C-alpha cells in the first residue's frame, strides 16, 4: 500500500543553543599548507585547509606502523616482552634513530618507545621486519589496513616515512588514523606522551613540542622532510573534550609548535559539547500499522552529543526520520528509524533509533476490523 512507501519526517526540533556556524570549518586560518582539526567526541570538523590534498607524511606515518604493532599486541600475536632481531637494513637507516645495533635482540616495548618518543627510523624498520618478515610485506598489510580504516587518500611505501614519491597521505586521513589510535588502543596510547626515552645509554627527548606546554597535549607524532616541511599529528584534552589536530607544511620547528598550540587553544576556547539526548532517552514516537498500540516510542541507544560554538547564535536542528507506519509486531530494540543532527552547512550526523517498547500485532479478528475501517476511510489502523 501507499503508506508503506512513504518516508516521513516526524519531528524536527530546533534548539535555542549555539551550534557550529555555516563555514566554521574555515573560520580559523593557518599558515600550515595542510591542516584539519576534529572534535573527537562529536566527530565534528572545526577547521580544515587542503585536508584532502595528497602530501608527504614524513615521520607522521610511523603512527600507522605503531597502529599495526598495537593491533598485534591486542590480538596477542606478540607481547611487549618479545624480542625482534635487528637486521643490517634496520641498523643502517639514516635520519632520526633509536641507535639499535645490528645483531641485537630488542624488546617490542623498547622498539615502540624508540618510534613513539625518539622517532627512530631504525626502530620502525625493526618492528616492520619483526611483524611482517620483511619491510615490504609489512607495508602491504599497512596499506590494506589503512583502506579498511577509510584512509582512501593514503599509500605507504615504507614503515618509517622515508621520502618516496609513492609514500603520501592527507591531513584528513592522518586525523582519522589518530582517532582510531586513541579509540582502539587506549592501553597503548600512553607511549606517545612519554617525554623522553633512554636506549643504549643515549637519552632522547620527545620531539612533540606540545607535551611541555601544559595545554593538555598527550601525543602524537611529529614529522619533517625538506619536501614536506614541518608537520604534527597532535591531540589534547580539556574539560572532558578531546581535539585532534594535523598540520603539515610549516616552515620551522618554532612555527610547528606555536601554530599547533594556537589552533588547539582556539578550538578549546570557542566550542563546547552539549549532550542532546542520553542513552535510552525517548526522542519521539512513530505510528504503528496493525499493532495493539497505535504508536511506538523511538529511543537512542547511546548519548547524542553536539558541538556548539559559543559566540554564534545560529540554531541546531535535530530531525527524527522513519518509514510510516511501522508494521507490527515490533520488539524492543528493533531498528526503526534515524536521528539526524545538523549544524550549519556541516554534513548531518545520524544515529540509529530503536523501538523503546514491544508492540504485538493485532489478532485475526481485530486485523479484519482495522482493514475494513481503513478501506472505508474510518481509521488509519
C-alpha positions in Angstrom: 0.0 0.0 0.0 1.0 3.6 -0.5 1.5 4.2 3.2 4.3 1.6 3.5 6.4 3.5 1.0 6.0 6.9 2.5 9.2 8.4 4.0 8.1 10.6 6.8 9.9 13.3 8.7 8.1 13.0 12.0 9.8 15.6 14.2 12.1 18.5 13.6 13.4 20.2 16.8 15.2 23.5 16.7 17.3 24.0 19.8 18.0 27.5 21.1 21.6 26.8 21.6 24.8 27.9 19.8 25.9 25.5 17.1 28.8 25.4 14.7 28.0 28.1 12.1 28.0 27.7 8.4 31.6 27.9 7.2 33.1 27.4 10.7 35.4 24.7 9.3 37.2 27.6 7.5 36.8 30.2 10.2 40.3 29.9 11.6 43.1 30.4 9.0 46.5 28.8 9.4 50.0 29.2 8.0 50.2 25.4 7.5 49.8 24.2 4.0 47.5 21.4 5.1 45.5 21.2 8.3 42.5 19.8 9.9 41.0 19.8 13.5 38.4 17.4 14.7 36.4 17.3 18.0 36.7 13.6 18.8 33.6 13.3 20.9 31.2 14.6 18.2 33.5 13.9 15.1 32.9 17.5 14.1 35.5 19.2 11.8 36.2 22.5 13.4 38.6 23.8 10.8 40.4 22.5 7.7 42.7 23.6 4.9 43.6 21.5 2.0 42.7 18.5 4.2 42.1 16.1 1.2 45.3 17.2 -0.6 48.0 14.5 -1.0 51.1 15.3 0.9 54.4 13.7 2.1 53.8 12.4 5.6 57.4 12.1 6.8 57.6 10.5 10.3 53.9 11.1 11.0 53.3 7.9 9.0 55.1 6.0 11.8 51.8 6.1 13.7 50.4 3.6 11.1 53.4 1.3 11.9 52.6 1.6 15.6 48.9 1.0 14.9 49.8 -2.3 13.3 52.0 -3.2 16.3 49.3 -2.2 18.8 46.8 -4.4 16.9 49.2 -7.3 17.0 49.6 -6.8 20.8 45.8 -6.6 21.4 45.2 -9.8 19.3 48.0 -11.4 21.4 50.1 -12.3 18.3 53.0 -10.7 20.1 53.9 -9.5 23.6 55.7 -6.4 24.8 58.4 -8.6 26.2 59.0 -10.4 22.9 62.3 -9.6 21.1 62.9 -8.8 17.5 66.3 -9.4 15.8 67.9 -6.3 14.4 68.9 -6.6 10.7 71.6 -4.7 9.0 68.9 -2.9 7.0 67.3 -1.6 10.2 70.7 -0.7 11.7 71.7 1.3 8.6 68.6 3.5 8.4 69.5 7.2 8.4 67.7 10.2 9.8 66.3 10.0 13.3 67.5 6.9 15.1 67.0 4.9 18.3 70.6 3.6 17.9 69.9 -0.1 17.9 72.8 -2.4 16.9 72.8 -4.9 14.2 72.5 -8.5 15.6 70.9 -7.4 18.8 67.6 -8.7 20.1 65.4 -5.8 21.2 62.1 -6.0 23.0 58.9 -4.9 21.3 58.3 -2.3 24.0 61.7 -0.7 23.6 61.1 -0.5 19.8 57.7 1.1 20.4 59.3 3.7 22.6 62.1 4.1 20.0 59.4 5.1 17.5 56.9 7.0 19.6 59.4 9.0 21.6 62.6 9.1 19.5 61.1 8.8 16.0 63.6 6.1 15.2 63.6 5.1 11.6 65.7 2.1 12.6 63.1 1.1 15.2 60.3 1.4 12.7 62.0 -0.9 10.2 62.8 -3.4 13.0 59.2 -3.5 14.0 58.1 -4.0 10.4 60.5 -6.8 9.8 59.6 -8.4 13.2 55.9 -8.5 12.3 56.0 -8.9 8.5 59.2 -10.8 7.9 60.3 -8.1 5.5 59.5 -4.4 5.4 57.9 -4.8 2.0 55.5 -7.5 3.2 54.6 -5.4 6.3 53.9 -2.3 4.1 51.4 -4.4 2.1 49.5 -5.1 5.3 49.8 -1.4 6.3 48.1 -0.3 3.1 45.4 -2.9 3.3 44.6 -1.9 6.9 44.7 1.8 6.1 42.0 1.2 3.4 39.9 -0.7 6.0 40.1 2.4 8.3 38.8 4.6 5.5 42.2 6.2 4.6 41.4 6.3 0.9 43.9 9.1 0.2 46.9 7.3 1.6 49.6 5.0 0.2 52.6 3.8 2.2 55.9 2.8 0.5 57.8 2.1 3.8 57.3 1.8 7.5 59.3 4.9 8.6 58.0 7.7 6.3 61.3 7.9 4.5 60.8 10.1 1.4 59.4 8.3 -1.5 57.1 9.6 -4.3 54.7 6.7 -3.6 54.5 7.5 0.1 51.8 10.0 0.8 48.6 10.7 2.8 46.3 13.6 3.6 45.6 15.6 6.7 42.1 14.1 6.8 43.4 10.5 6.7 46.0 11.2 9.4 43.3 12.7 11.6 41.3 9.5 11.0 44.3 7.4 12.0 44.8 9.4 15.1 41.1 8.9 16.0 41.5 5.1 15.7 44.8 5.0 17.6 43.1 6.7 20.6 39.8 4.9 20.4 41.1 1.4 19.6 44.2 1.2 21.8 43.8 3.3 25.0 46.1 0.8 26.8 49.0 1.7 24.5 48.3 5.3 23.6 50.3 6.5 26.6 53.6 5.8 24.8 53.1 9.0 22.7 53.0 11.1 25.9 56.4 10.0 27.2 58.7 12.9 27.5 62.0 11.0 27.0 63.4 7.6 26.5 66.9 6.2 27.0 68.3 3.3 25.0 71.9 2.2 24.6 72.8 4.9 27.2 71.6 7.6 24.8 68.7 9.7 26.2 66.5 11.5 23.7 63.5 13.8 24.3 60.2 13.5 22.6 60.1 15.8 19.6 56.5 16.8 20.2 56.7 20.5 21.3 53.2 20.5 22.8 53.9 18.0 25.6 55.8 20.6 27.6 53.3 23.4 27.1 50.8 22.4 29.8 47.9 22.6 27.4 46.6 19.0 27.8 48.5 17.5 25.0 49.3 13.8 25.2 50.5 13.0 21.7 51.0 12.1 18.9 53.8 12.4 16.4 56.0 15.0 14.6 57.3 14.8 11.1 59.8 16.7 8.9 61.4 16.4 5.5 62.7 19.1 3.1 59.8 18.4 0.7 57.0 18.1 3.3 58.1 20.8 5.7 57.3 20.5 9.4 54.2 18.6 10.5 52.5 17.4 13.6 49.7 14.9 14.5 48.5 16.2 17.8 45.8 15.5 20.4 44.9 17.3 23.6 42.2 17.1 26.2 40.4 19.8 28.3 37.2 19.7 30.4 36.2 16.3 29.0 36.8 17.3 25.4 39.5 15.8 23.1 40.7 17.6 20.0 42.7 16.0 17.2 44.9 18.3 15.1 47.0 17.6 12.0 49.2 20.3 10.4 51.8 20.0 7.7 54.0 22.2 5.6 55.1 24.6 8.2 58.5 26.3 7.7 60.3 25.7 11.0 60.3 23.8 14.3 59.2 27.0 16.1 56.3 27.6 13.7 55.1 24.0 14.2 54.9 24.3 17.9 53.4 27.8 18.0 50.9 27.3 15.3 49.7 23.9 16.7 49.3 25.4 20.2 47.4 28.4 18.8 45.0 26.3 16.8 44.2 24.0 19.8 43.7 27.0 22.0 41.2 28.3 19.5 39.4 25.0 19.3 39.0 24.7 23.1 38.1 28.4 23.7 35.4 28.7 21.1 33.4 25.4 21.3 31.5 23.4 23.9 29.9 20.0 23.9 26.2 19.5 24.7 24.5 16.2 25.2 21.2 16.4 23.4 19.9 13.0 24.5 21.2 10.4 26.9 21.4 6.7 26.1 17.9 5.2 26.1 16.1 8.5 26.0 12.9 8.6 24.0 13.1 11.2 21.2 9.7 10.8 19.6 7.1 8.3 18.6 6.2 6.6 15.4 2.8 5.4 14.1 2.2 1.6 14.1 0.3 -0.4 11.5 -1.8 -3.3 12.8 -0.4 -3.2 16.3 -2.1 -3.4 19.7 -0.7 0.1 20.3 -1.0 2.9 17.7 2.4 4.3 18.5 5.9 3.0 19.5 8.5 5.1 21.3 11.7 5.9 19.5 14.9 5.7 21.6 18.6 6.2 21.2 21.0 3.6 22.4 23.9 6.0 23.1 24.4 9.6 24.2 23.9 12.0 21.3 26.4 14.9 21.6 26.6 18.0 19.6 29.3 20.6 19.3 28.2 24.3 19.8 30.1 27.5 19.0 29.9 29.9 21.9 29.8 33.2 20.0 27.3 32.3 17.3 23.5 32.5 17.5 22.6 30.2 14.6 20.5 27.2 15.6 21.0 23.4 15.7 18.3 21.2 14.1 17.5 17.6 15.1 15.3 15.5 12.8 13.6 12.2 13.5 13.0 10.1 10.4 11.2 6.8 9.9 9.1 5.0 7.4 5.4 5.5 8.3 3.7 3.5 9.6 5.9 0.7 11.1 4.2 -2.7 10.8 3.6 -4.7 14.0 4.9 -6.9 15.5 7.7 -4.7 16.9 10.2 -5.8 19.6 12.1 -3.6 21.9 15.5 -2.9 20.3 14.3 -3.2 16.7 15.9 -0.6 14.4 13.0 1.6 13.3 14.5 5.0 12.2 17.2 7.5 12.4 18.0 10.7 14.3 19.8 13.4 12.2 21.8 16.2 13.9 22.7 19.1 11.6 24.8 22.1 12.4 25.1 24.9 9.8 26.5 23.7 6.5 28.2 20.7 8.0 27.0 17.3 6.9 24.5 15.8 9.3 25.4 13.2 11.8 22.9 10.3 12.1 22.2 7.9 14.9 20.1 4.8 14.8 16.7 4.9 16.5 15.4 1.8 18.2 11.9 0.7 19.3 11.5 1.6 23.0 8.8 -1.0 23.7 7.2 -4.1 22.4 4.1 -3.7 20.2 2.3 -7.0 19.5 0.3 -7.3 16.3 -3.5 -7.4 16.4 -5.4 -10.6 16.5 -7.0 -12.0 13.3 -10.5 -10.5 14.0 -9.1 -7.1 15.0 -7.0 -7.1 11.8 -10.0 -7.7 9.7 -11.9 -4.9 11.5 -9.0 -2.5 11.2 -8.6 -3.2 7.4 -12.3 -2.7 6.9 -12.2 0.6 8.7 -9.2 1.7 6.7 -10.8 0.8 3.4 -13.9 2.8 4.4 -11.8 5.8 5.4 -12.8 5.4 9.0 -9.4 4.9 10.5 -5.7 4.6 9.9 -5.1 1.3 11.6 
